[in-house]
Amino acid sequence: MDNHAEFKKGILFALGAHLLWGILPIYWRFIHG
């Protein structure tokens, strides 16, 4: 089991979630604005 790959996957997941929650409110406001 490659620990480094798991670590990288975790970072990518965290980054993706952070980006999503950063964009989501703007997207929501744009649609319901």
PDB file of N, CA, C and O in Angstrom:
ATOM      1  N   MET A   1       0.846  -1.200   0.000  1.00  0.00           N
ATOM      2  CA  MET A   1       0.000   0.000   0.000  1.00  0.00           C
ATOM      3  C   MET A   1       0.883   1.252   0.000  1.00  0.00           C
ATOM      4  O   MET A   1       1.745   1.421   0.862  1.00  0.00           O
ATOM      5  N   ASP A   2       0.652   2.112  -0.971  1.00  0.00           N
ATOM      6  CA  ASP A   2       1.462   3.317  -1.110  1.00  0.00           C
ATOM      7  C   ASP A   2       0.861   4.446  -0.272  1.00  0.00           C
ATOM      8  O   ASP A   2      -0.205   4.977  -0.581  1.00  0.00           O
ATOM      9  N   ASN A   3       1.567   4.791   0.781  1.00  0.00           N
ATOM     10  CA  ASN A   3       1.077   5.817   1.700  1.00  0.00           C
ATOM     11  C   ASN A   3       1.096   7.201   1.065  1.00  0.00           C
ATOM     12  O   ASN A   3       0.232   8.032   1.344  1.00  0.00           O
ATOM     13  N   HIS A   4       2.082   7.444   0.214  1.00  0.00           N
ATOM     14  CA  HIS A   4       2.239   8.753  -0.414  1.00  0.00           C
ATOM     15  C   HIS A   4       1.071   9.052  -1.359  1.00  0.00           C
ATOM     16  O   HIS A   4       0.606  10.189  -1.444  1.00  0.00           O
ATOM     17  N   ALA A   5       0.605   8.027  -2.062  1.00  0.00           N
ATOM     18  CA  ALA A   5      -0.512   8.201  -2.986  1.00  0.00           C
ATOM     19  C   ALA A   5      -1.781   8.549  -2.210  1.00  0.00           C
ATOM     20  O   ALA A   5      -2.563   9.399  -2.636  1.00  0.00           O
ATOM     21  N   GLU A   6      -1.978   7.893  -1.076  1.00  0.00           N
ATOM     22  CA  GLU A   6      -3.143   8.169  -0.235  1.00  0.00           C
ATOM     23  C   GLU A   6      -3.097   9.614   0.266  1.00  0.00           C
ATOM     24  O   GLU A   6      -4.110  10.314   0.297  1.00  0.00           O
ATOM     25  N   PHE A   7      -1.902  10.035   0.655  1.00  0.00           N
ATOM     26  CA  PHE A   7      -1.703  11.392   1.160  1.00  0.00           C
ATOM     27  C   PHE A   7      -2.054  12.415   0.090  1.00  0.00           C
ATOM     28  O   PHE A   7      -2.724  13.413   0.355  1.00  0.00           O
ATOM     29  N   LYS A   8      -1.580  12.143  -1.141  1.00  0.00           N
ATOM     30  CA  LYS A   8      -1.826  13.050  -2.256  1.00  0.00           C
ATOM     31  C   LYS A   8      -3.326  13.099  -2.581  1.00  0.00           C
ATOM     32  O   LYS A   8      -3.868  14.157  -2.901  1.00  0.00           O
ATOM     33  N   LYS A   9      -3.979  11.947  -2.494  1.00  0.00           N
ATOM     34  CA  LYS A   9      -5.408  11.884  -2.769  1.00  0.00           C
ATOM     35  C   LYS A   9      -6.180  12.714  -1.744  1.00  0.00           C
ATOM     36  O   LYS A   9      -7.147  13.399  -2.075  1.00  0.00           O
ATOM     37  N   GLY A  10      -5.727  12.634  -0.492  1.00  0.00           N
ATOM     38  CA  GLY A  10      -6.367  13.396   0.578  1.00  0.00           C
ATOM     39  C   GLY A  10      -6.233  14.895   0.353  1.00  0.00           C
ATOM     40  O   GLY A  10      -7.176  15.653   0.581  1.00  0.00           O
ATOM     41  N   ILE A  11      -5.058  15.317  -0.095  1.00  0.00           N
ATOM     42  CA  ILE A  11      -4.824  16.737  -0.367  1.00  0.00           C
ATOM     43  C   ILE A  11      -5.696  17.210  -1.524  1.00  0.00           C
ATOM     44  O   ILE A  11      -6.290  18.286  -1.459  1.00  0.00           O
ATOM     45  N   LEU A  12      -5.773  16.413  -2.572  1.00  0.00           N
ATOM     46  CA  LEU A  12      -6.601  16.766  -3.725  1.00  0.00           C
ATOM     47  C   LEU A  12      -8.065  16.866  -3.326  1.00  0.00           C
ATOM     48  O   LEU A  12      -8.777  17.765  -3.774  1.00  0.00           O
ATOM     49  N   PHE A  13      -8.513  15.941  -2.481  1.00  0.00           N
ATOM     50  CA  PHE A  13      -9.898  15.954  -2.020  1.00  0.00           C
ATOM     51  C   PHE A  13     -10.183  17.215  -1.209  1.00  0.00           C
ATOM     52  O   PHE A  13     -11.221  17.854  -1.379  1.00  0.00           O
ATOM     53  N   ALA A  14      -9.239  17.569  -0.315  1.00  0.00           N
ATOM     54  CA  ALA A  14      -9.401  18.762   0.514  1.00  0.00           C
ATOM     55  C   ALA A  14      -9.428  20.023  -0.351  1.00  0.00           C
ATOM     56  O   ALA A  14     -10.239  20.923  -0.130  1.00  0.00           O
ATOM     57  N   LEU A  15      -8.534  20.075  -1.335  1.00  0.00           N
ATOM     58  CA  LEU A  15      -8.482  21.223  -2.242  1.00  0.00           C
ATOM     59  C   LEU A  15      -9.778  21.339  -3.039  1.00  0.00           C
ATOM     60  O   LEU A  15     -10.324  22.430  -3.202  1.00  0.00           O
ATOM     61  N   GLY A  16     -10.259  20.211  -3.529  1.00  0.00           N
ATOM     62  CA  GLY A  16     -11.488  20.200  -4.304  1.00  0.00           C
ATOM     63  C   GLY A  16     -12.671  20.676  -3.476  1.00  0.00           C
ATOM     64  O   GLY A  16     -13.494  21.461  -3.946  1.00  0.00           O
ATOM     65  N   ALA A  17     -12.749  20.194  -2.235  1.00  0.00           N
ATOM     66  CA  ALA A  17     -13.837  20.590  -1.345  1.00  0.00           C
ATOM     67  C   ALA A  17     -13.755  22.086  -1.047  1.00  0.00           C
ATOM     68  O   ALA A  17     -14.773  22.778  -1.025  1.00  0.00           O
ATOM     69  N   HIS A  18     -12.542  22.576  -0.819  1.00  0.00           N
ATOM     70  CA  HIS A  18     -12.336  23.989  -0.510  1.00  0.00           C
ATOM     71  C   HIS A  18     -12.764  24.858  -1.691  1.00  0.00           C
ATOM     72  O   HIS A  18     -13.431  25.878  -1.517  1.00  0.00           O
ATOM     73  N   LEU A  19     -12.372  24.442  -2.885  1.00  0.00           N
ATOM     74  CA  LEU A  19     -12.753  25.179  -4.090  1.00  0.00           C
ATOM     75  C   LEU A  19     -14.261  25.166  -4.275  1.00  0.00           C
ATOM     76  O   LEU A  19     -14.864  26.184  -4.616  1.00  0.00           O
ATOM     77  N   LEU A  20     -14.867  24.001  -4.046  1.00  0.00           N
ATOM     78  CA  LEU A  20     -16.305  23.855  -4.211  1.00  0.00           C
ATOM     79  C   LEU A  20     -17.049  24.804  -3.289  1.00  0.00           C
ATOM     80  O   LEU A  20     -17.972  25.497  -3.718  1.00  0.00           O
ATOM     81  N   TRP A  21     -16.646  24.839  -2.008  1.00  0.00           N
ATOM     82  CA  TRP A  21     -17.338  25.699  -1.046  1.00  0.00           C
ATOM     83  C   TRP A  21     -17.013  27.167  -1.267  1.00  0.00           C
ATOM     84  O   TRP A  21     -17.729  28.044  -0.784  1.00  0.00           O
ATOM     85  N   GLY A  22     -15.922  27.440  -2.004  1.00  0.00           N
ATOM     86  CA  GLY A  22     -15.611  28.822  -2.343  1.00  0.00           C
ATOM     87  C   GLY A  22     -16.471  29.299  -3.506  1.00  0.00           C
ATOM     88  O   GLY A  22     -16.885  30.458  -3.547  1.00  0.00           O
ATOM     89  N   ILE A  23     -16.737  28.400  -4.450  1.00  0.00           N
ATOM     90  CA  ILE A  23     -17.464  28.756  -5.671  1.00  0.00           C
ATOM     91  C   ILE A  23     -18.979  28.644  -5.490  1.00  0.00           C
ATOM     92  O   ILE A  23     -19.742  29.410  -6.080  1.00  0.00           O
ATOM     93  N   LEU A  24     -19.404  27.687  -4.673  1.00  0.00           N
ATOM     94  CA  LEU A  24     -20.825  27.390  -4.525  1.00  0.00           C
ATOM     95  C   LEU A  24     -21.692  28.603  -4.183  1.00  0.00           C
ATOM     96  O   LEU A  24     -22.706  28.814  -4.848  1.00  0.00           O
ATOM     97  N   PRO A  25     -21.340  29.415  -3.173  1.00  0.00           N
ATOM     98  CA  PRO A  25     -22.178  30.580  -2.843  1.00  0.00           C
ATOM     99  C   PRO A  25     -22.282  31.576  -3.995  1.00  0.00           C
ATOM    100  O   PRO A  25     -23.341  32.164  -4.216  1.00  0.00           O
ATOM    101  N   ILE A  26     -21.187  31.767  -4.728  1.00  0.00           N
ATOM    102  CA  ILE A  26     -21.180  32.686  -5.868  1.00  0.00           C
ATOM    103  C   ILE A  26     -22.099  32.144  -6.966  1.00  0.00           C
ATOM    104  O   ILE A  26     -22.886  32.878  -7.564  1.00  0.00           O
ATOM    105  N   TYR A  27     -21.973  30.840  -7.210  1.00  0.00           N
ATOM    106  CA  TYR A  27     -22.801  30.155  -8.205  1.00  0.00           C
ATOM    107  C   TYR A  27     -24.278  30.266  -7.835  1.00  0.00           C
ATOM    108  O   TYR A  27     -25.126  30.547  -8.681  1.00  0.00           O
ATOM    109  N   TRP A  28     -24.566  30.041  -6.554  1.00  0.00           N
ATOM    110  CA  TRP A  28     -25.939  30.086  -6.050  1.00  0.00           C
ATOM    111  C   TRP A  28     -26.517  31.487  -6.221  1.00  0.00           C
ATOM    112  O   TRP A  28     -27.659  31.649  -6.651  1.00  0.00           O
ATOM    113  N   ARG A  29     -25.717  32.499  -5.880  1.00  0.00           N
ATOM    114  CA  ARG A  29     -26.161  33.889  -5.988  1.00  0.00           C
ATOM    115  C   ARG A  29     -26.399  34.256  -7.448  1.00  0.00           C
ATOM    116  O   ARG A  29     -27.318  35.007  -7.772  1.00  0.00           O
ATOM    117  N   PHE A  30     -25.551  33.710  -8.325  1.00  0.00           N
ATOM    118  CA  PHE A  30     -25.672  33.988  -9.752  1.00  0.00           C
ATOM    119  C   PHE A  30     -26.985  33.422 -10.302  1.00  0.00           C
ATOM    120  O   PHE A  30     -27.632  34.046 -11.142  1.00  0.00           O
ATOM    121  N   ILE A  31     -27.371  32.241  -9.824  1.00  0.00           N
ATOM    122  CA  ILE A  31     -28.590  31.591 -10.312  1.00  0.00           C
ATOM    123  C   ILE A  31     -29.841  32.212  -9.696  1.00  0.00           C
ATOM    124  O   ILE A  31     -30.833  32.435 -10.390  1.00  0.00           O
ATOM    125  N   HIS A  32     -29.792  32.491  -8.397  1.00  0.00           N
ATOM    126  CA  HIS A  32     -30.977  32.977  -7.696  1.00  0.00           C
ATOM    127  C   HIS A  32     -30.966  34.492  -7.508  1.00  0.00           C
ATOM    128  O   HIS A  32     -31.895  35.067  -6.941  1.00  0.00           O
ATOM    129  N   GLY A  33     -29.902  35.126  -7.991  1.00  0.00           N
ATOM    130  CA  GLY A  33     -29.649  36.535  -7.809  1.00  0.00           C
ATOM    131  C   GLY A  33     -30.823  37.445  -8.130  1.00  0.00           C
ATOM    132  O   GLY A  33     -30.710  38.664  -8.007  1.00  0.00           O
TER     133      GLY A  33
END
